[in-house]
């Protein structure tokens, strides 16, 4: 359990944080907040990762590294940085990275399957796997962008792919689908900014770029994370849509398929809205299927509030 009360920190930490000039204090607080966010997920960061997910834009990697090294609020273990007293999470990151390395080829293969479905425009891996921070047995989360008027048909097909994956013992979770009409997200928060900045696009880079462009507000939270993260080693990007996919899209524009889309949407929106009525993060419509019943964003915000309160007590 993290404990950064002033009695448990070295005197150097308190002196350093209080003696810093105003600008450096802002950078230090931002570094702390960045490591605190990662700490919620038991995830230490390299100096570059601290820079990428820092909340201020006017700090260089060199300056960040210097503060990380000189301030006893932070610990350095094998060039991974944690909050003081949380050094043991490096082993957690190593173990989860090993699991992620084994899971990525499977995630990419099924991601390409989903990308090959009619009217799917973009597929990206989100959640814990996107950060190589997953445990064995956890779901593979995808964000899927579809053509307008076909979201619920694409969801039905994606769930068929998930059933095939389950036969292999793999749990896919295509839990977030939007159409190209809903690329500009309504919720603006640090959690959503992280999800966008961390996702790994597997197909549809032009739609990924448009998604990031229309959500430029993320720069208010993560100004250094406007470019895609590095692609996992050995994970290929999906090719352009095949002729077969284009042919199916022509076929699926027939009236019967339009009827299926409306029927599937009406029954699923009613059912899912009822099932997830307690979740403020879930939303279902013709252009959005966001099934976040666990309310991860709210949980992260609550966890961060406790860490921020402890920092404030140190800086008083």
Secondary structure, 3 states (H helix, E strand, C coil): CCCCCHHHCCHHHHHHHHHCCHHHHHHHHHHHHHHHHHHHCCCCECHHHHHHCCCCCCCCHHHHHHHHHHCCCEEEECCEEEECCCCCHHHHHHHHHHHHHHHHHHHHHHHHHHHCCCCEEEEEEEHHHHCCCCCCCCCEEEEEEECCCCHHHHHHHHHHHHHHHHHCCCCEEEEEEEEHHHCCCCCCCHHHHHHHHHCEEEECHHHHHHHHHHCHHHHHCCCCCCCCCCCCCCCCCCCCCCHHHHHHHHHCCCHHHHHHHHHHHHHHHHHHHHHCCCCCCCEECCCEEECCCCCHHHHHHHHHHHHHHHHHHHHC
